[in-house]
Amino acid sequence: MLPWGRLYKLLAAERIDVVHAHMPRASVPGSILARLARVPVVVSHEHGSWLDGKRMRPFLDRNVVARLSTRMLAVSEWDRQQLIAHERIPPAQILVMPNGIAPPPAGGPAELADLDVPPGTTVIGAVGRLFEVKGYDYLIRAVALLKARGRSLRCVVLGEGPEEQRLKRLIADLGVEEEVRLIGHRQDVAEIVRALDVAVLPSRAEGSPLVVLEYMALGAPIVATTVGGVPELIEDGVHGLLVAPRDPGALAQAIDRLLDDRTLAARLCTAAQERQRAEHDLDTIVNRLERLYLALSRESRGVVAAGPAVASSGSDGR
């Protein structure tokens, strides 16, 4: 039996009360199968809705997912507004459910000698998949500008992806082979982030990036672009510094500012850690989801239920 057939059989046999599907690949078949199996509550979760060049997704979200879902969740108010404006989904159907992360592993900053970073060197960096949307070409150009101004530093980029060769060519073309390291997949991400003097998110587009929450939790000074729901995580000058996307000059200037003003960097780190722990802790978000499941289950049954059985499907990533 095909996977979706097995899922339908499970939903029907176990009398599931709530199906929670993440992202379009799961929410389209998930919402259809849940309704066929007479699941009373279907929750669909959007993790970043930028729709440039996409034709079928707005149609499917509006005519399949929204019609079959009890509620749709967005990870940021920006994402919610995208669903309302571009997919014409009724505002009352969409709730904001922000991302949360578990507390980071205990430990200190990594020793970066194995990355060819001499002790005492200023280090900036970024974490994420090497995709065009992540904007690493702008970070590399910002490093070239900083080098031209006489700033001595190293930049490490953690992640893998289809942009690797193009980024390597750009590094060579700009003459920053000594300054920029693409270090691929690592098991010690938390330790490396703790060692950064500045952590950067140079993205062209985002929903509500988990990596920013990770930077916050790990106490790294943050420079990020004002894309998607990022300004809902980072208030400029309070939790980090925000710059316009696609602007290596602005990126370089913000990095330079934090490297020069370590008192400011420390203040931003403290405020960011406090916000992450208060508003984006995983247990906090799980409790909010549990309350939502219970409320929707009671609403669907017209009675107070002891607690719903839940099936969840989907995927997420940096």
HUCOR-V197390 format. One line per field, one symbol per residue. phi: phi as a letter, one per 30 degrees, with the letter a starting at -180 (. if undefined). burial: # if it has 24 or more other ideal C-beta (glycine too) atoms within 12 Angstrom, else .. A space follows every 50 residues. Layout:
BEGIN
phi = ???
burial = ???
END
This chain:
BEGIN
phi = .deddddeddddddhddbcbcciedcdddddddddddiddbbccbcckcc ceiccddeddddccdddccdbccbdadededddddcchdeeddcccbddb bdedddkcdddcddcicdeiddbcabblddceddiddddddddddddddj dcabbccckblddeddddddedddicdddcbccidbdceedddddddbcb ccddaacbddddddedddicdccbddchdeddccdeicclccbddibddd dddddeddddcdddedddeddddddeddcbdeddddddddddeddddddd cibdcdlddbcbbkbbad
burial = ......##..#....#########.##########.#.############ #.....##.###.#################.###..#.#...######## #..#.....#.#..#.#...###########.###############... #.#######...##..#..##..#.#..#####..#.############# ##################################.#..#######.##.# ##.######....##..##.###.###.###..##...#..###.##... .......#.#####.#.#
END
